[in-house]
Amino acid sequence: MDEIWERAVEIALDGQTDYASARTLTLDGAVKCVQGRLPPPSLLEKFQNLQHLSIANIGVSSLEQFPRGGGRRV
């Protein structure tokens, strides 16, 4: 499942490879989470300056393991 999330992020960033400079990440409907899980924390932690993350329509059932910190809006 991690590879699927990584591919979804690559597509959302449209070829941008500097995750640290990304301020917005939209993953709406990019992955359907059968188990209701978020992307692995290690993937989201790469986005040091992320301010807005959109994860609508992916089937997440809990934000329990969502990375804390930063000024991001979900």
N, CA, C and O atoms as a Tripos MOL2 file, in Angstrom:
@<TRIPOS>MOLECULE
protein
  296   295    74     0     0
PROTEIN
NO_CHARGES

@<TRIPOS>ATOM
      1 N           0.8200   -1.2030    0.0000 N.3       1 MET1
      2 CA          0.0000    0.0000    0.0000 C.3       1 MET1
      3 C           0.8610    1.2640    0.0000 C.2       1 MET1
      4 O           0.4650    2.2830   -0.5640 O.2       1 MET1
      5 N           2.0370    1.2020    0.6300 N.am      2 ASP2
      6 CA          2.9020    2.3760    0.6710 C.3       2 ASP2
      7 C           3.3140    2.8260   -0.7260 C.2       2 ASP2
      8 O           3.4030    4.0250   -0.9900 O.2       2 ASP2
      9 N           3.5660    1.8730   -1.6220 N.am      3 GLU3
     10 CA          3.9580    2.2320   -2.9860 C.3       3 GLU3
     11 C           2.8330    2.9670   -3.7080 C.2       3 GLU3
     12 O           3.0770    3.8700   -4.5080 O.2       3 GLU3
     13 N           1.6110    2.5700   -3.4170 N.am      4 ILE4
     14 CA          0.4550    3.2280   -4.0370 C.3       4 ILE4
     15 C           0.3820    4.6800   -3.5740 C.2       4 ILE4
     16 O           0.1450    5.5840   -4.3760 O.2       4 ILE4
     17 N           0.5860    4.8980   -2.2720 N.am      5 TRP5
     18 CA          0.5750    6.2600   -1.7420 C.3       5 TRP5
     19 C           1.7100    7.0830   -2.3500 C.2       5 TRP5
     20 O           1.5100    8.2370   -2.7290 O.2       5 TRP5
     21 N           2.8930    6.4930   -2.4410 N.am      6 GLU6
     22 CA          4.0350    7.2090   -3.0140 C.3       6 GLU6
     23 C           3.7570    7.6210   -4.4560 C.2       6 GLU6
     24 O           4.0940    8.7340   -4.8620 O.2       6 GLU6
     25 N           3.1550    6.7420   -5.2170 N.am      7 ARG7
     26 CA          2.8090    7.0550   -6.6150 C.3       7 ARG7
     27 C           1.7590    8.1670   -6.6690 C.2       7 ARG7
     28 O           1.8510    9.0620   -7.5100 O.2       7 ARG7
     29 N           0.7760    8.1190   -5.7890 N.am      8 ALA8
     30 CA         -0.2570    9.1590   -5.7470 C.3       8 ALA8
     31 C           0.3600   10.5190   -5.4400 C.2       8 ALA8
     32 O          -0.0470   11.5280   -6.0160 O.2       8 ALA8
     33 N           1.3300   10.5560   -4.5450 N.am      9 VAL9
     34 CA          2.0140   11.8070   -4.2090 C.3       9 VAL9
     35 C           2.8120   12.3090   -5.4100 C.2       9 VAL9
     36 O           2.7770   13.5010   -5.7170 O.2       9 VAL9
     37 N           3.5200   11.4280   -6.0860 N.am     10 GLU10
     38 CA          4.2770   11.8220   -7.2810 C.3      10 GLU10
     39 C           3.3620   12.4550   -8.3250 C.2      10 GLU10
     40 O           3.7000   13.4780   -8.9210 O.2      10 GLU10
     41 N           2.2150   11.8440   -8.5380 N.am     11 ILE11
     42 CA          1.2590   12.3710   -9.5150 C.3      11 ILE11
     43 C           0.7260   13.7290   -9.0610 C.2      11 ILE11
     44 O           0.6210   14.6580   -9.8620 O.2      11 ILE11
     45 N           0.3900   13.8420   -7.7780 N.am     12 ALA12
     46 CA         -0.1490   15.1000   -7.2510 C.3      12 ALA12
     47 C           0.8640   16.2340   -7.3520 C.2      12 ALA12
     48 O           0.4860   17.3880   -7.5540 O.2      12 ALA12
     49 N           2.1370   15.9160   -7.2160 N.am     13 LEU13
     50 CA          3.1780   16.9450   -7.2830 C.3      13 LEU13
     51 C           3.5820   17.2690   -8.7180 C.2      13 LEU13
     52 O           4.3560   18.1960   -8.9560 O.2      13 LEU13
     53 N           3.0600   16.5080   -9.6660 N.am     14 ASP14
     54 CA          3.2900   16.7680  -11.0900 C.3      14 ASP14
     55 C           4.7750   16.9200  -11.4220 C.2      14 ASP14
     56 O           5.1830   17.8770  -12.0790 O.2      14 ASP14
     57 N           5.5700   15.9620  -10.9570 N.am     15 GLY15
     58 CA          6.9890   15.9460  -11.2870 C.3      15 GLY15
     59 C           7.8960   16.7210  -10.3590 C.2      15 GLY15
     60 O           9.1180   16.6060  -10.4550 O.2      15 GLY15
     61 N           7.3300   17.5070   -9.4640 N.am     16 GLN16
     62 CA          8.1520   18.2500   -8.5090 C.3      16 GLN16
     63 C           8.8210   17.2520   -7.5660 C.2      16 GLN16
     64 O           8.1500   16.3790   -7.0160 O.2      16 GLN16
     65 N          10.1200   17.3680   -7.3760 N.am     17 THR17
     66 CA         10.8310   16.4010   -6.5380 C.3      17 THR17
     67 C          11.2580   16.9640   -5.1920 C.2      17 THR17
     68 O          11.7050   16.2180   -4.3210 O.2      17 THR17
     69 N          11.1250   18.2590   -5.0160 N.am     18 ASP18
     70 CA         11.5110   18.8850   -3.7530 C.3      18 ASP18
     71 C          10.3080   18.9260   -2.8150 C.2      18 ASP18
     72 O           9.5870   19.9210   -2.7470 O.2      18 ASP18
     73 N          10.1080   17.8260   -2.0960 N.am     19 TYR19
     74 CA          8.9620   17.7260   -1.1930 C.3      19 TYR19
     75 C           8.9910   18.8270   -0.1330 C.2      19 TYR19
     76 O           7.9380   19.3240    0.2680 O.2      19 TYR19
     77 N          10.1740   19.2080    0.3200 N.am     20 ALA20
     78 CA         10.3000   20.1860    1.3940 C.3      20 ALA20
     79 C           9.7190   21.5470    1.0140 C.2      20 ALA20
     80 O           9.2760   22.2860    1.8930 O.2      20 ALA20
     81 N           9.7100   21.8920   -0.2640 N.am     21 SER21
     82 CA          9.2040   23.2050   -0.6660 C.3      21 SER21
     83 C           7.7060   23.2060   -0.9780 C.2      21 SER21
     84 O           7.1110   24.2720   -1.1290 O.2      21 SER21
     85 N           7.0990   22.0390   -1.0750 N.am     22 ALA22
     86 CA          5.6650   21.9700   -1.3890 C.3      22 ALA22
     87 C           4.8410   22.5350   -0.2340 C.2      22 ALA22
     88 O           5.0690   22.1940    0.9270 O.2      22 ALA22
     89 N           3.8920   23.3930   -0.5580 N.am     23 ARG23
     90 CA          3.0250   23.9820    0.4650 C.3      23 ARG23
     91 C           1.6240   23.3810    0.4410 C.2      23 ARG23
     92 O           0.8980   23.4480    1.4320 O.2      23 ARG23
     93 N           1.2490   22.7980   -0.6870 N.am     24 THR24
     94 CA         -0.0810   22.2200   -0.8530 C.3      24 THR24
     95 C           0.0520   20.8300   -1.4570 C.2      24 THR24
     96 O           0.8540   20.6040   -2.3630 O.2      24 THR24
     97 N          -0.7470   19.9030   -0.9410 N.am     25 LEU25
     98 CA         -0.7780   18.5490   -1.4860 C.3      25 LEU25
     99 C          -2.2310   18.1040   -1.5210 C.2      25 LEU25
    100 O          -2.8880   18.0240   -0.4830 O.2      25 LEU25
    101 N          -2.7290   17.8160   -2.7100 N.am     26 THR26
    102 CA         -4.1120   17.3920   -2.8840 C.3      26 THR26
    103 C          -4.1300   15.9440   -3.3440 C.2      26 THR26
    104 O          -3.6900   15.6220   -4.4480 O.2      26 THR26
    105 N          -4.6480   15.0720   -2.4800 N.am     27 LEU27
    106 CA         -4.7320   13.6440   -2.7760 C.3      27 LEU27
    107 C          -6.1860   13.1800   -2.8590 C.2      27 LEU27
    108 O          -6.4680   11.9930   -2.6940 O.2      27 LEU27
    109 N          -7.0950   14.0960   -3.1090 N.am     28 ASP28
    110 CA         -8.5260   13.7800   -3.1610 C.3      28 ASP28
    111 C          -8.8040   12.6320   -4.1200 C.2      28 ASP28
    112 O          -8.5350   12.7330   -5.3170 O.2      28 ASP28
    113 N          -9.3370   11.5500   -3.5940 N.am     29 GLY29
    114 CA         -9.7310   10.4090   -4.4020 C.3      29 GLY29
    115 C          -8.5890    9.6570   -5.0590 C.2      29 GLY29
    116 O          -8.8350    8.7610   -5.8660 O.2      29 GLY29
    117 N          -7.3460    9.9940   -4.7390 N.am     30 ALA30
    118 CA         -6.1930    9.3770   -5.4010 C.3      30 ALA30
    119 C          -6.0150    7.9110   -5.0280 C.2      30 ALA30
    120 O          -5.5710    7.1070   -5.8480 O.2      30 ALA30
    121 N          -6.3580    7.5680   -3.8040 N.am     31 VAL31
    122 CA         -6.2250    6.1980   -3.3080 C.3      31 VAL31
    123 C          -7.4760    5.8840   -2.5050 C.2      31 VAL31
    124 O          -7.9070    6.6980   -1.6880 O.2      31 VAL31
    125 N          -8.0510    4.7360   -2.7230 N.am     32 LYS32
    126 CA         -9.1930    4.3010   -1.9180 C.3      32 LYS32
    127 C          -8.6730    3.3540   -0.8420 C.2      32 LYS32
    128 O          -8.1880    2.2620   -1.1400 O.2      32 LYS32
    129 N          -8.7790    3.7780    0.3890 N.am     33 CYS33
    130 CA         -8.2400    3.0240    1.5220 C.3      33 CYS33
    131 C          -9.2470    1.9880    1.9890 C.2      33 CYS33
    132 O         -10.1770    2.3060    2.7300 O.2      33 CYS33
    133 N          -9.0640    0.7770    1.5650 N.am     34 VAL34
    134 CA         -9.9610   -0.2990    1.9720 C.3      34 VAL34
    135 C          -9.9070   -0.4860    3.4840 C.2      34 VAL34
    136 O         -10.9210   -0.7860    4.1150 O.2      34 VAL34
    137 N          -8.7230   -0.3070    4.0620 N.am     35 GLN35
    138 CA         -8.5480   -0.4820    5.5000 C.3      35 GLN35
    139 C          -8.6970    0.8280    6.2580 C.2      35 GLN35
    140 O          -8.5420    0.8470    7.4790 O.2      35 GLN35
    141 N          -8.9910    1.9150    5.5720 N.am     36 GLY36
    142 CA         -9.2250    3.2030    6.2110 C.3      36 GLY36
    143 C          -7.9930    3.8640    6.7810 C.2      36 GLY36
    144 O          -8.0960    4.6220    7.7460 O.2      36 GLY36
    145 N          -6.8360    3.6020    6.2140 N.am     37 ARG37
    146 CA         -5.5860    4.1340    6.7530 C.3      37 ARG37
    147 C          -5.0580    5.3080    5.9420 C.2      37 ARG37
    148 O          -5.2610    5.4070    4.7320 O.2      37 ARG37
    149 N          -4.3770    6.1870    6.6550 N.am     38 LEU38
    150 CA         -3.6890    7.3110    6.0330 C.3      38 LEU38
    151 C          -2.3980    6.8430    5.3730 C.2      38 LEU38
    152 O          -1.9650    5.7110    5.5830 O.2      38 LEU38
    153 N          -1.7830    7.7170    4.5730 N.am     39 PRO39
    154 CA         -0.4460    7.3900    4.0660 C.3      39 PRO39
    155 C           0.4940    7.1850    5.2530 C.2      39 PRO39
    156 O           0.2240    7.7010    6.3380 O.2      39 PRO39
    157 N           1.5800    6.4500    5.0780 N.am     40 PRO40
    158 CA          2.5140    6.2520    6.1830 C.3      40 PRO40
    159 C           3.0710    7.5920    6.6580 C.2      40 PRO40
    160 O           3.3520    8.4620    5.8340 O.2      40 PRO40
    161 N           3.2380    7.7760    7.9690 N.am     41 PRO41
    162 CA          3.7660    9.0410    8.4970 C.3      41 PRO41
    163 C           5.0890    9.4430    7.8550 C.2      41 PRO41
    164 O           5.3410   10.6310    7.6560 O.2      41 PRO41
    165 N           5.9250    8.4850    7.5330 N.am     42 SER42
    166 CA          7.2260    8.8040    6.9310 C.3      42 SER42
    167 C           7.0640    9.5320    5.5970 C.2      42 SER42
    168 O           7.9140   10.3430    5.2320 O.2      42 SER42
    169 N           5.9980    9.2550    4.8770 N.am     43 LEU43
    170 CA          5.7540    9.9280    3.6020 C.3      43 LEU43
    171 C           5.3400   11.3790    3.8320 C.2      43 LEU43
    172 O           5.8610   12.2770    3.1710 O.2      43 LEU43
    173 N           4.4250   11.6180    4.7440 N.am     44 LEU44
    174 CA          3.9510   12.9820    5.0010 C.3      44 LEU44
    175 C           5.0040   13.8420    5.6930 C.2      44 LEU44
    176 O           5.0100   15.0620    5.5300 O.2      44 LEU44
    177 N           5.8880   13.2240    6.4580 N.am     45 GLU45
    178 CA          6.9230   13.9770    7.1690 C.3      45 GLU45
    179 C           7.9540   14.5850    6.2250 C.2      45 GLU45
    180 O           8.7170   15.4590    6.6360 O.2      45 GLU45
    181 N           7.9960   14.1470    4.9850 N.am     46 LYS46
    182 CA          8.9120   14.7180    3.9900 C.3      46 LYS46
    183 C           8.5140   16.1420    3.6180 C.2      46 LYS46
    184 O           9.3340   16.9050    3.1070 O.2      46 LYS46
    185 N           7.2650   16.4980    3.8700 N.am     47 PHE47
    186 CA          6.7240   17.8030    3.4850 C.3      47 PHE47
    187 C           6.8770   18.7820    4.6460 C.2      47 PHE47
    188 O           5.9310   19.0190    5.3970 O.2      47 PHE47
    189 N           8.0640   19.3420    4.7860 N.am     48 GLN48
    190 CA          8.3880   20.1990    5.9210 C.3      48 GLN48
    191 C           7.6310   21.5160    5.9230 C.2      48 GLN48
    192 O           7.3930   22.0780    6.9910 O.2      48 GLN48
    193 N           7.2490   22.0200    4.7700 N.am     49 ASN49
    194 CA          6.5590   23.3120    4.6820 C.3      49 ASN49
    195 C           5.1060   23.1780    4.2600 C.2      49 ASN49
    196 O           4.4820   24.1570    3.8530 O.2      49 ASN49
    197 N           4.5690   21.9760    4.3540 N.am     50 LEU50
    198 CA          3.1940   21.7420    3.9290 C.3      50 LEU50
    199 C           2.2260   22.5170    4.8140 C.2      50 LEU50
    200 O           2.2680   22.4090    6.0400 O.2      50 LEU50
    201 N           1.3580   23.2940    4.1840 N.am     51 GLN51
    202 CA          0.3710   24.0840    4.9060 C.3      51 GLN51
    203 C          -1.0420   23.5770    4.6820 C.2      51 GLN51
    204 O          -1.9190   23.7870    5.5200 O.2      51 GLN51
    205 N          -1.2670   22.9110    3.5570 N.am     52 HIS52
    206 CA         -2.6160   22.4370    3.2430 C.3      52 HIS52
    207 C          -2.5340   21.0400    2.6370 C.2      52 HIS52
    208 O          -1.8740   20.8260    1.6200 O.2      52 HIS52
    209 N          -3.2170   20.0950    3.2790 N.am     53 LEU53
    210 CA         -3.2960   18.7230    2.7860 C.3      53 LEU53
    211 C          -4.7610   18.3840    2.5990 C.2      53 LEU53
    212 O          -5.5490   18.4860    3.5390 O.2      53 LEU53
    213 N          -5.1320   17.9810    1.3950 N.am     54 SER54
    214 CA         -6.5080   17.5950    1.1170 C.3      54 SER54
    215 C          -6.5500   16.0980    0.8420 C.2      54 SER54
    216 O          -5.8690   15.5980   -0.0540 O.2      54 SER54
    217 N          -7.3650   15.3840    1.6310 N.am     55 ILE55
    218 CA         -7.4690   13.9260    1.5010 C.3      55 ILE55
    219 C          -8.9330   13.4940    1.4180 C.2      55 ILE55
    220 O          -9.3120   12.4600    1.9700 O.2      55 ILE55
    221 N          -9.7440   14.2780    0.7340 N.am     56 ALA56
    222 CA        -11.1670   13.9670    0.5940 C.3      56 ALA56
    223 C         -11.3700   12.7140   -0.2550 C.2      56 ALA56
    224 O         -10.6030   12.4390   -1.1770 O.2      56 ALA56
    225 N         -12.3940   11.9800    0.0680 N.am     57 ASN57
    226 CA        -12.8230   10.8130   -0.7140 C.3      57 ASN57
    227 C         -11.7620    9.7250   -0.8690 C.2      57 ASN57
    228 O         -11.6460    9.1100   -1.9290 O.2      57 ASN57
    229 N         -10.9970    9.4950    0.1870 N.am     58 ILE58
    230 CA        -10.0320    8.3910    0.1280 C.3      58 ILE58
    231 C         -10.4050    7.2610    1.0840 C.2      58 ILE58
    232 O          -9.7330    6.2290    1.1130 O.2      58 ILE58
    233 N         -11.4550    7.4430    1.8560 N.am     59 GLY59
    234 CA        -11.9340    6.3720    2.7190 C.3      59 GLY59
    235 C         -11.2370    6.2680    4.0590 C.2      59 GLY59
    236 O         -11.2850    5.2150    4.6940 O.2      59 GLY59
    237 N         -10.5910    7.3310    4.5060 N.am     60 VAL60
    238 CA         -9.9130    7.3060    5.8020 C.3      60 VAL60
    239 C         -10.9480    7.2280    6.9120 C.2      60 VAL60
    240 O         -11.9230    7.9790    6.9200 O.2      60 VAL60
    241 N         -10.7290    6.3200    7.8430 N.am     61 SER61
    242 CA        -11.6740    6.1620    8.9490 C.3      61 SER61
    243 C         -11.1610    6.7750   10.2440 C.2      61 SER61
    244 O         -11.9160    6.8830   11.2100 O.2      61 SER61
    245 N          -9.8880    7.1820   10.2870 N.am     62 SER62
    246 CA         -9.3220    7.7460   11.5060 C.3      62 SER62
    247 C          -8.0980    8.5960   11.1690 C.2      62 SER62
    248 O          -7.3670    8.3010   10.2230 O.2      62 SER62
    249 N          -7.8880    9.6390   11.9410 N.am     63 LEU63
    250 CA         -6.6810   10.4570   11.8180 C.3      63 LEU63
    251 C          -5.6970   10.1230   12.9360 C.2      63 LEU63
    252 O          -4.8020   10.9100   13.2470 O.2      63 LEU63
    253 N          -5.8720    8.9660   13.5240 N.am     64 GLU64
    254 CA         -5.0850    8.5570   14.6880 C.3      64 GLU64
    255 C          -3.5750    8.6580   14.4670 C.2      64 GLU64
    256 O          -2.8670    9.1100   15.3670 O.2      64 GLU64
    257 N          -3.0650    8.2620   13.3240 N.am     65 GLN65
    258 CA         -1.6230    8.2810   13.0970 C.3      65 GLN65
    259 C          -1.1830    9.4580   12.2300 C.2      65 GLN65
    260 O          -0.1090    9.4340   11.6290 O.2      65 GLN65
    261 N          -2.0190   10.4780   12.1760 N.am     66 PHE66
    262 CA         -1.6830   11.6540   11.3870 C.3      66 PHE66
    263 C          -0.5240   12.3890   12.0480 C.2      66 PHE66
    264 O          -0.5630   12.6230   13.2560 O.2      66 PHE66
    265 N           0.5160   12.7640   11.2830 N.am     67 PRO67
    266 CA          1.6610   13.4730   11.8700 C.3      67 PRO67
    267 C           1.2350   14.7990   12.4880 C.2      67 PRO67
    268 O           0.4470   15.5430   11.9040 O.2      67 PRO67
    269 N           1.7470   15.0780   13.6380 N.am     68 ARG68
    270 CA          1.4410   16.3250   14.3520 C.3      68 ARG68
    271 C           2.4550   17.3980   13.9800 C.2      68 ARG68
    272 O           3.5140   17.1160   13.4190 O.2      68 ARG68
    273 N           2.1030   18.6290   14.3070 N.am     69 GLY69
    274 CA          3.0470   19.7220   14.1370 C.3      69 GLY69
    275 C           2.7690   20.5380   12.8980 C.2      69 GLY69
    276 O           1.9330   20.1970   12.0610 O.2      69 GLY69
    277 N           3.5020   21.6270   12.8140 N.am     70 GLY70
    278 CA          3.3580   22.5050   11.6610 C.3      70 GLY70
    279 C           2.0470   23.2630   11.7060 C.2      70 GLY70
    280 O           1.2230   23.0560   12.5970 O.2      70 GLY70
    281 N           1.8650   24.1320   10.7470 N.am     71 GLY71
    282 CA          0.6520   24.9240   10.6820 C.3      71 GLY71
    283 C          -0.2800   24.4420    9.6010 C.2      71 GLY71
    284 O          -1.0220   25.2360    9.0230 O.2      71 GLY71
    285 N          -0.2540   23.1500    9.3150 N.am     72 ARG72
    286 CA         -1.0430   22.6560    8.1910 C.3      72 ARG72
    287 C          -2.5230   22.5740    8.5310 C.2      72 ARG72
    288 O          -2.9190   22.3710    9.6790 O.2      72 ARG72
    289 N          -3.3190   22.7400    7.4870 N.am     73 ARG73
    290 CA         -4.7670   22.5840    7.5890 C.3      73 ARG73
    291 C          -5.1340   21.3210    6.8500 C.2      73 ARG73
    292 O          -4.5800   21.0300    5.7900 O.2      73 ARG73
    293 N          -6.0570   20.5760    7.4000 N.am     74 VAL74
    294 CA         -6.5240   19.3440    6.7520 C.3      74 VAL74
    295 C          -7.9810   19.5210    6.4100 C.2      74 VAL74
    296 O          -8.6000   18.6140    5.8540 O.2      74 VAL74
@<TRIPOS>BOND
     1     1     2 1
     2     2     3 1
     3     3     4 2
     4     3     5 am
     5     5     6 1
     6     6     7 1
     7     7     8 2
     8     7     9 am
     9     9    10 1
    10    10    11 1
    11    11    12 2
    12    11    13 am
    13    13    14 1
    14    14    15 1
    15    15    16 2
    16    15    17 am
    17    17    18 1
    18    18    19 1
    19    19    20 2
    20    19    21 am
    21    21    22 1
    22    22    23 1
    23    23    24 2
    24    23    25 am
    25    25    26 1
    26    26    27 1
    27    27    28 2
    28    27    29 am
    29    29    30 1
    30    30    31 1
    31    31    32 2
    32    31    33 am
    33    33    34 1
    34    34    35 1
    35    35    36 2
    36    35    37 am
    37    37    38 1
    38    38    39 1
    39    39    40 2
    40    39    41 am
    41    41    42 1
    42    42    43 1
    43    43    44 2
    44    43    45 am
    45    45    46 1
    46    46    47 1
    47    47    48 2
    48    47    49 am
    49    49    50 1
    50    50    51 1
    51    51    52 2
    52    51    53 am
    53    53    54 1
    54    54    55 1
    55    55    56 2
    56    55    57 am
    57    57    58 1
    58    58    59 1
    59    59    60 2
    60    59    61 am
    61    61    62 1
    62    62    63 1
    63    63    64 2
    64    63    65 am
    65    65    66 1
    66    66    67 1
    67    67    68 2
    68    67    69 am
    69    69    70 1
    70    70    71 1
    71    71    72 2
    72    71    73 am
    73    73    74 1
    74    74    75 1
    75    75    76 2
    76    75    77 am
    77    77    78 1
    78    78    79 1
    79    79    80 2
    80    79    81 am
    81    81    82 1
    82    82    83 1
    83    83    84 2
    84    83    85 am
    85    85    86 1
    86    86    87 1
    87    87    88 2
    88    87    89 am
    89    89    90 1
    90    90    91 1
    91    91    92 2
    92    91    93 am
    93    93    94 1
    94    94    95 1
    95    95    96 2
    96    95    97 am
    97    97    98 1
    98    98    99 1
    99    99   100 2
   100    99   101 am
   101   101   102 1
   102   102   103 1
   103   103   104 2
   104   103   105 am
   105   105   106 1
   106   106   107 1
   107   107   108 2
   108   107   109 am
   109   109   110 1
   110   110   111 1
   111   111   112 2
   112   111   113 am
   113   113   114 1
   114   114   115 1
   115   115   116 2
   116   115   117 am
   117   117   118 1
   118   118   119 1
   119   119   120 2
   120   119   121 am
   121   121   122 1
   122   122   123 1
   123   123   124 2
   124   123   125 am
   125   125   126 1
   126   126   127 1
   127   127   128 2
   128   127   129 am
   129   129   130 1
   130   130   131 1
   131   131   132 2
   132   131   133 am
   133   133   134 1
   134   134   135 1
   135   135   136 2
   136   135   137 am
   137   137   138 1
   138   138   139 1
   139   139   140 2
   140   139   141 am
   141   141   142 1
   142   142   143 1
   143   143   144 2
   144   143   145 am
   145   145   146 1
   146   146   147 1
   147   147   148 2
   148   147   149 am
   149   149   150 1
   150   150   151 1
   151   151   152 2
   152   151   153 am
   153   153   154 1
   154   154   155 1
   155   155   156 2
   156   155   157 am
   157   157   158 1
   158   158   159 1
   159   159   160 2
   160   159   161 am
   161   161   162 1
   162   162   163 1
   163   163   164 2
   164   163   165 am
   165   165   166 1
   166   166   167 1
   167   167   168 2
   168   167   169 am
   169   169   170 1
   170   170   171 1
   171   171   172 2
   172   171   173 am
   173   173   174 1
   174   174   175 1
   175   175   176 2
   176   175   177 am
   177   177   178 1
   178   178   179 1
   179   179   180 2
   180   179   181 am
   181   181   182 1
   182   182   183 1
   183   183   184 2
   184   183   185 am
   185   185   186 1
   186   186   187 1
   187   187   188 2
   188   187   189 am
   189   189   190 1
   190   190   191 1
   191   191   192 2
   192   191   193 am
   193   193   194 1
   194   194   195 1
   195   195   196 2
   196   195   197 am
   197   197   198 1
   198   198   199 1
   199   199   200 2
   200   199   201 am
   201   201   202 1
   202   202   203 1
   203   203   204 2
   204   203   205 am
   205   205   206 1
   206   206   207 1
   207   207   208 2
   208   207   209 am
   209   209   210 1
   210   210   211 1
   211   211   212 2
   212   211   213 am
   213   213   214 1
   214   214   215 1
   215   215   216 2
   216   215   217 am
   217   217   218 1
   218   218   219 1
   219   219   220 2
   220   219   221 am
   221   221   222 1
   222   222   223 1
   223   223   224 2
   224   223   225 am
   225   225   226 1
   226   226   227 1
   227   227   228 2
   228   227   229 am
   229   229   230 1
   230   230   231 1
   231   231   232 2
   232   231   233 am
   233   233   234 1
   234   234   235 1
   235   235   236 2
   236   235   237 am
   237   237   238 1
   238   238   239 1
   239   239   240 2
   240   239   241 am
   241   241   242 1
   242   242   243 1
   243   243   244 2
   244   243   245 am
   245   245   246 1
   246   246   247 1
   247   247   248 2
   248   247   249 am
   249   249   250 1
   250   250   251 1
   251   251   252 2
   252   251   253 am
   253   253   254 1
   254   254   255 1
   255   255   256 2
   256   255   257 am
   257   257   258 1
   258   258   259 1
   259   259   260 2
   260   259   261 am
   261   261   262 1
   262   262   263 1
   263   263   264 2
   264   263   265 am
   265   265   266 1
   266   266   267 1
   267   267   268 2
   268   267   269 am
   269   269   270 1
   270   270   271 1
   271   271   272 2
   272   271   273 am
   273   273   274 1
   274   274   275 1
   275   275   276 2
   276   275   277 am
   277   277   278 1
   278   278   279 1
   279   279   280 2
   280   279   281 am
   281   281   282 1
   282   282   283 1
   283   283   284 2
   284   283   285 am
   285   285   286 1
   286   286   287 1
   287   287   288 2
   288   287   289 am
   289   289   290 1
   290   290   291 1
   291   291   292 2
   292   291   293 am
   293   293   294 1
   294   294   295 1
   295   295   296 2
@<TRIPOS>SUBSTRUCTURE
     1 MET1         2 RESIDUE 1 A MET
     2 ASP2         6 RESIDUE 1 A ASP
     3 GLU3        10 RESIDUE 1 A GLU
     4 ILE4        14 RESIDUE 1 A ILE
     5 TRP5        18 RESIDUE 1 A TRP
     6 GLU6        22 RESIDUE 1 A GLU
     7 ARG7        26 RESIDUE 1 A ARG
     8 ALA8        30 RESIDUE 1 A ALA
     9 VAL9        34 RESIDUE 1 A VAL
    10 GLU10       38 RESIDUE 1 A GLU
    11 ILE11       42 RESIDUE 1 A ILE
    12 ALA12       46 RESIDUE 1 A ALA
    13 LEU13       50 RESIDUE 1 A LEU
    14 ASP14       54 RESIDUE 1 A ASP
    15 GLY15       58 RESIDUE 1 A GLY
    16 GLN16       62 RESIDUE 1 A GLN
    17 THR17       66 RESIDUE 1 A THR
    18 ASP18       70 RESIDUE 1 A ASP
    19 TYR19       74 RESIDUE 1 A TYR
    20 ALA20       78 RESIDUE 1 A ALA
    21 SER21       82 RESIDUE 1 A SER
    22 ALA22       86 RESIDUE 1 A ALA
    23 ARG23       90 RESIDUE 1 A ARG
    24 THR24       94 RESIDUE 1 A THR
    25 LEU25       98 RESIDUE 1 A LEU
    26 THR26      102 RESIDUE 1 A THR
    27 LEU27      106 RESIDUE 1 A LEU
    28 ASP28      110 RESIDUE 1 A ASP
    29 GLY29      114 RESIDUE 1 A GLY
    30 ALA30      118 RESIDUE 1 A ALA
    31 VAL31      122 RESIDUE 1 A VAL
    32 LYS32      126 RESIDUE 1 A LYS
    33 CYS33      130 RESIDUE 1 A CYS
    34 VAL34      134 RESIDUE 1 A VAL
    35 GLN35      138 RESIDUE 1 A GLN
    36 GLY36      142 RESIDUE 1 A GLY
    37 ARG37      146 RESIDUE 1 A ARG
    38 LEU38      150 RESIDUE 1 A LEU
    39 PRO39      154 RESIDUE 1 A PRO
    40 PRO40      158 RESIDUE 1 A PRO
    41 PRO41      162 RESIDUE 1 A PRO
    42 SER42      166 RESIDUE 1 A SER
    43 LEU43      170 RESIDUE 1 A LEU
    44 LEU44      174 RESIDUE 1 A LEU
    45 GLU45      178 RESIDUE 1 A GLU
    46 LYS46      182 RESIDUE 1 A LYS
    47 PHE47      186 RESIDUE 1 A PHE
    48 GLN48      190 RESIDUE 1 A GLN
    49 ASN49      194 RESIDUE 1 A ASN
    50 LEU50      198 RESIDUE 1 A LEU
    51 GLN51      202 RESIDUE 1 A GLN
    52 HIS52      206 RESIDUE 1 A HIS
    53 LEU53      210 RESIDUE 1 A LEU
    54 SER54      214 RESIDUE 1 A SER
    55 ILE55      218 RESIDUE 1 A ILE
    56 ALA56      222 RESIDUE 1 A ALA
    57 ASN57      226 RESIDUE 1 A ASN
    58 ILE58      230 RESIDUE 1 A ILE
    59 GLY59      234 RESIDUE 1 A GLY
    60 VAL60      238 RESIDUE 1 A VAL
    61 SER61      242 RESIDUE 1 A SER
    62 SER62      246 RESIDUE 1 A SER
    63 LEU63      250 RESIDUE 1 A LEU
    64 GLU64      254 RESIDUE 1 A GLU
    65 GLN65      258 RESIDUE 1 A GLN
    66 PHE66      262 RESIDUE 1 A PHE
    67 PRO67      266 RESIDUE 1 A PRO
    68 ARG68      270 RESIDUE 1 A ARG
    69 GLY69      274 RESIDUE 1 A GLY
    70 GLY70      278 RESIDUE 1 A GLY
    71 GLY71      282 RESIDUE 1 A GLY
    72 ARG72      286 RESIDUE 1 A ARG
    73 ARG73      290 RESIDUE 1 A ARG
    74 VAL74      294 RESIDUE 1 A VAL
